[in-house]
């Protein structure tokens, strides 16, 4: 299958989950089942034409592999071109271009394991965490899962009824705690956002760090950063903490200026790109800002989705030479150790750069 392959899938159902979020269930023909087999925590890249412009976005699968569904949730974001269009326009019977699943926010579940997992979700960050918790409870019958889910108000809780039904089904193995910023609950512990102060109250009460096998975190950047720091301070190792970022913060003005200066300095460097069984020589184009855009400007179908360093759709293996990456959030520790880089975030630093998109 080509690196930048999209397959048209028909929408089977669209459900309104909250006032600002829908879930989208795709019909999956038998001939595409193998291509769309996924691991819990992975995501799909959707591609549509909006007012004559191609727009791509990643959305995490909220179903578990054993459920036999290909389903994502899309929360409308203020100013979000794709999310606004999707919430207003998608309906059953429409066809959407979809890239097969990818992503490294995953875990190797083992039926023999007796584990204690904890999930932290904020807003639409529940989608990959929901997939992971359903998989953990199904595939590891001796394991437990605790979900801490933050929202502004109860009306914003995506998949509220499904989460409640999972709790009823796995009583004793699944605990869920909701935290609301703008809606007061009787127990003060559950009021407010999941930040450093809240984590200080939760660790030792709802969370016993020494008993945690792994923690899955997805939500707004500041929430994720606070939770990661708190868990590490409490004794969890890096290999026990998995994060999935939907966005990244903008670089500082000084960093942006330094990046532009370096990009112009290395403009003209020669590099090689291997894609679809062929190797092409390219000259890095400073006006294109990164290796991915340089390759695509030369007509190569290099894959991409977010172009923000969080999804790893554009990853390639660095076979030789040196590159600088601005962000690496989308790379797993294993991918980074194996020599993969994010081409949307990379610029060449030497003349001998060779990248393999199929490595």
N, C-alpha and C positions, 0 to 999 in steps of 0.2 A: 504494500500500500504506500502511495506517495506521501512525502512528509507533511504536505499541507492539504491532506485529503479531508473533504467534508462530504457527508452523505445526507441527502434530503430525507427527513423523517416527518411523518404526519402527526400532528397533535391529536391525541385521543381524548384528553379531558383538560379543562382549565378550572381550577377551584379557587374561589376567593377565600384566602386564609385569614387575612385581616383587612382593614380598610386600605392598607398600603402594600399588601403582599398577595401574590397568587402562587399557586403550585401548578406546574405544567407536566402532564403525563404524556410521554410519546408512545406511539404505536411502533413496535419493533418487529419488522418482518423476520422470518426465520433465517433468511440469507445474510442478515446483518447481526445476528446474535453473537457470533464469535468476536466480531470487531468491537462490539459494545459491552463485552464482559468487563466488569470493573471490580476494583477493591473498595471497601468501605473507606470513605473520606476523600475519594477522588472527585473530579469535576468534569463538566462538559464545556466545550467552547461552542457558542452559538454565533452564527453569522447571518445578518439580514441586510437588506438595502433599505435605508431610510432617507427619503427625499434625494435619491440618486447617489447616496454615499454608502460605501460598505462599512458596516459597524460590527465589531466582534466583541463579545463579552464572555467571561467565564462564570459558570454557576455550578455550585456544588450539588452533587447528587444527594438527595435526602432519603432515598430508599436504601435498604440493605441488599447486598447481592442475592441472598436467599429468597427475597420477596419477588424476584422476577419482574421488577418494574424499572423503567428508566424515567426518573422523575426528578425535577429540580424545583426550587422555589426562587422567585424573583421579587425582591422588595423594591418598591419605587423610591428612588433617592431624589431629593430636590436637585433639579438641574441635570439629572441623569438621563441622557438621551435614549439609551436602550431600555432602561428599566421603566421609564415613563411610557414609551411606545408600547412595550410589552404589556404593561398593566392596563392600558387603554385599548389595545388592538387585538391581542391574541385570543383565538377562539378555536374550538375543535374543528378539525378538517383542514386547517392551514398546514403548510409544509415549511419546515425550518431547516436550514443547512446546519448540520451538527458534526463536530469533530469527535472521533472516538475518545473515550475517557482517558485522562491522564492526571498526574498529581502525585505528590509524595507524602501527603498528610494521611498516612496509612499505618497499620499495625498488623504484625503477623500473629493472629489469634491461634490458640492451640487448645483443643478440646480437653487435654489432660491438665491444663494449667488451672490453678486456683489463685485468682488475682483480684486486686482491688483497684478499679479504675475511677478516675474523677474527670469530669468534663466541665469546662467553663465556657459558657456561650453568652454572647451579647447580641441582641437583635437578630438579624439574619444569619449571624454566625452559628446559629443552631443547626443549619442544614447539614454540614459535614459531620458535626458532633452527633446528630440524630442517627445518621447512617452508622457511625462507629458504635454507638451504644446499643443499637438494635443487633448489630452483628456480634458484639461481645456477649450479650445476654443469650443469644441463640447458639453461638458456636462454643462458648465456654460455660457449660452448665454449673460449674462450681465457682464461677467468678461473680463479683458484685460490681455495680456501677453507681456512682453518685453524680448527679447533674446539678450544677449551680448555674442558673439562667437569669441574666439581667435584662430588664426592659424598662421603658419609661412608665408604662401603665399596663394593667392587665389586658386591655383591648389590643395591645401591641404584641402579645405573645403568640408567635407563629407556632402552629402545631400544638396548641394547648390541649385539645381533646385527645389527640394521638398520644401525647406524652402521658396524659392521665390514664389512658387505656393500657399503655405499656406498664405503668406502675401497678395497675390492678392485676395484670397478667403475671408480673414477676415480683409479687409482694415478698419482701424479705431480701431480695437481691438488688432491687433498684430503688434508689431514693432520689427525689427531686426537690429542689428548693428554689423558689422564685424570689428575685430581688427587684423591687420597683423604685424608680427614682422619684416619680411625680405622684405616686399614690401610696398613702400610708397604710401599713398593715398593723395589726395589734402587737406583733412581736417586733421590737425595735431592730433586732438583728437583721431582719429582712427588708428594712427600709434603706434606700440609697443605692449608689452604684457600686460595682465590684472594683474598688480601687485599693490602694495600699492599706489605708486605714481599715477598710472592711476585711481585707485578707488577714490583718493582724487579729481581728476578732474571730475569724473563721478557723484559723489554724489552731488546733488544740481543742476545738469544739466540734465542728462538723467535719473537719479534715484532720486526720492523724498522719502526718507526713511519712513517718517510718513504715506505715502500712500501705502506702500508695505504690502501686506497680508502675503506672504511667498516668500522665495528665495530658488531656487534649484541650487545646485553647483556641478559640476562634471568636473574633469580635472586633470592636474598634481598637485601633492601634494603642492608645494610652492604656486601655483596660488590659490588653494582652501583655504590654510591657510591665505593668504593675504586678500582674499575676506571676509572670515568669521570674521577676526579681524576688518576689515573696517566696515562691516555691524553692528557688535555689538557696535563698537564705535559710530556709527551713530544712535544707539538707538533701533535696532531690537533685540528682545528677542530670546533666544535659541530655543524656540518652533516654531519660524518663519524661522529658517535657517536649511535646510536639505542638507546633504552632502552625496555623493556617491564616495567612494575611490576605485580605481582599484588596487592600490599597497600601500605599506607602506615603509617608510625609514628603512634602516638597523640600528639596535641598536648600540650604541657606544661600543667600546672595553671593557670599564669598565662595562657597563650594561650587555653585553654578558657574561663576566666572572662571574659576580654576579649571573646571571641566571643559569649558569652551576653549580656553587657551591651549590645553593639552590636545584637544581634538584637532585644532588647527595645526598644531606642531607636528602631529603624526600623519596629517593628510598626505596622501601620495604613497604611503607604504604599501608594498605588494603583499598579498596573502593568497592562500588557496582555500577553497571551500568545496567539500565533498557532499554531494546531494543527489539522490536518485541514481546512484551508481556512476556518477560522473564527477570529475574534478575540474573546477574552474579557477583560473587565475583572475584575481580582482585587484583593483587599486582602491585603497580606502578613501572614501569620499568624505571630507570634513564637513561638507554641507549636509550630509545624511546623518551625522551625529553618532552613529553606532554601526557595528558590523552587520546586524540584521537588516537595517534599512539600506545599507550599501549593497548588500546581496540582492535584495528585492528590487532596488532601482536598476540593477543590471539584468533583471528579468528572471532571477532564480526564485522558485516557489518555496522559499524558506518559511517554515511554519511560525506562527505567532498568534497571540491573543491579547494579553493585557498590555504589553510593552512597558511594564512598570517593575519588572523583576520579581513578581510574586507568584506567577503560575508555572514557569519552567517549560511552557510550550515551545519556546525558541531555543531550548538548550542544545548544545553541540559539544562534542568531545574535542578538547584541545590536544592535538597530537604533537605539535611542536610550537616553539615560540612563546612569547609572553603577551598577555592582554591585561588591561585594567578593567575591573568591573565596578560599576557605581553601586549596585545593589545585588544581593544574592539571596534574598528571602526565599525564593522559590526552589532553591536547590536543597536537597536533603544532604545530610552529612556524608552519606555513602556516595552520592553523586559528586560532591565536591572532592572527596578523597580520590575518586576514580578519574578526575581530570575534566569533568564537565563544567561548562561555563554558560552563562545566559547571554546570548548574542545581542539581545536588545539593550543590554547594559554594558557591553564590552567594546573597547577600542583597542587596536593593535599597538604594541609598544616596540615590536621588532619586525624585521623584514621576513622572518621565517615562520610566520603564523600559518598553521594548517588546522582547519576545523572540519570535523566530520559530523554532519547532522544525523547520520544513521549509525553512529558508533555505539 
